[in-house]
């Protein structure tokens, strides 16, 4: 890969060193985005090795094997970190999209055989190789949109064989794809039809058959459950999470998408890394997140696609919480991996400032994936994973011009994509 020198950067964003580069930002701190104007950035092999102002540039003494990029009028920032996705799936579900345009709700579509069970049925019939090939190409597209790390969940299997198949695909992607990946076990995504009236039977299947294989093959870092009315109750979620904690899986949990049933409070008590969705939040839910390390993660493009409420990000930030943003990329409720669009939605609909949104999709989402040791900021010694935008007047133009592709070049671990 050699050496790369980027000069004349309009503004080098999210420059942090020391403890600042290792922790999320919260509350009023989210409106501060450290940057260097008229900057340069030097990378060698896969790491950031130096940066500074052009006026303080020490000069190049060794031009061998050096690529020079002129970023005049362009911004440089860390790659996006997408801490909540379902990027391994069988096929798209545009037929449900048509149903939704006719007025059917998420729950009504699920009751007529669509939704999660629809994806599970299709995935169960695909081979591991087919799933891997499709997901690999999907990740290539995700990278080109400026994302350098993704969390990927299972949950479209819902049988022992299919859930393990999904997790093995994710493990293979981790080993072969340049993007950084974390794996989450989401067996508790929905109850299969044969367990509709036997919830404990399916919970026992998760605990006694799926978890032992996951432990033996080291297939996941996290555990998740769809803690929601008509899906998994707080008690059922706790049962799965507590058993998964015994084998070292940390909780990252779907909560409060449609209703507030106490899932946030439960997850905080279980030391969840993050709680995700949060479209419906009570004052009690927000208060429970204070003085915890749990990262509240919002998914604006899910609200956009399903026409459901947007999470109260402004209220959470004002409560001094470290809000993160992710795509929720999946074939049913959020068929988009475009993080630039998610940033725009967060500003337009969740009332976040552009700088807050950038902090949310880099540093805070990095905390929600536990990857801040290598990613999430422009820091000497971190991976050289960053975006060079197309020429822009200022940072606010990125969410403002939401229909325009402003991702110029993407580097992942020092390699231009």
HELIX and SHEET records of a PDB file:
HELIX    1   1 UNK A   18  UNK A   21  5                                   4    
HELIX    2   2 UNK A   27  UNK A   31  5                                   5    
HELIX    3   3 UNK A   54  UNK A   56  5                                   3    
HELIX    4   4 UNK A   94  UNK A  101  1                                   8    
HELIX    5   5 UNK A  106  UNK A  111  1                                   6    
HELIX    6   6 UNK A  116  UNK A  124  1                                   9    
HELIX    7   7 UNK A  128  UNK A  144  1                                  17    
HELIX    8   8 UNK A  160  UNK A  176  1                                  17    
HELIX    9   9 UNK A  193  UNK A  195  5                                   3    
HELIX   10  10 UNK A  199  UNK A  205  1                                   7    
HELIX   11  11 UNK A  206  UNK A  210  3                                   5    
HELIX   12  12 UNK A  211  UNK A  217  1                                   7    
HELIX   13  13 UNK A  234  UNK A  245  1                                  12    
HELIX   14  14 UNK A  263  UNK A  269  1                                   7    
HELIX   15  15 UNK A  283  UNK A  289  1                                   7    
HELIX   16  16 UNK A  300  UNK A  306  1                                   7    
HELIX   17  17 UNK A  313  UNK A  318  1                                   6    
HELIX   18  18 UNK A  339  UNK A  348  1                                  10    
HELIX   19  19 UNK A  354  UNK A  359  1                                   6    
HELIX   20  20 UNK A  360  UNK A  364  3                                   5    
HELIX   21  21 UNK A  365  UNK A  369  1                                   5    
HELIX   22  22 UNK A  396  UNK A  400  1                                   5    
SHEET    1   A 4 UNK A  47  UNK A  53  0                                        
SHEET    2   A 4 UNK A  35  UNK A  44 -1                                        
SHEET    3   A 4 UNK A   3  UNK A  13 -1                                        
SHEET    4   A 4 UNK A  66  UNK A  70  1                                        
SHEET    1   B 7 UNK A  47  UNK A  53  0                                        
SHEET    2   B 7 UNK A  35  UNK A  44 -1                                        
SHEET    3   B 7 UNK A   3  UNK A  13 -1                                        
SHEET    4   B 7 UNK A  75  UNK A  78  1                                        
SHEET    5   B 7 UNK A 386  UNK A 389 -1                                        
SHEET    6   B 7 UNK A 407  UNK A 412 -1                                        
SHEET    7   B 7 UNK A 415  UNK A 416 -1                                        
SHEET    1   C 8 UNK A  80  UNK A  85  0                                        
SHEET    2   C 8 UNK A 147  UNK A 153  1                                        
SHEET    3   C 8 UNK A 180  UNK A 188  1                                        
SHEET    4   C 8 UNK A 222  UNK A 227  1                                        
SHEET    5   C 8 UNK A 250  UNK A 255  1                                        
SHEET    6   C 8 UNK A 274  UNK A 277  1                                        
SHEET    7   C 8 UNK A 295  UNK A 298  1                                        
SHEET    8   C 8 UNK A 324  UNK A 325  1                                        
END                                                                             
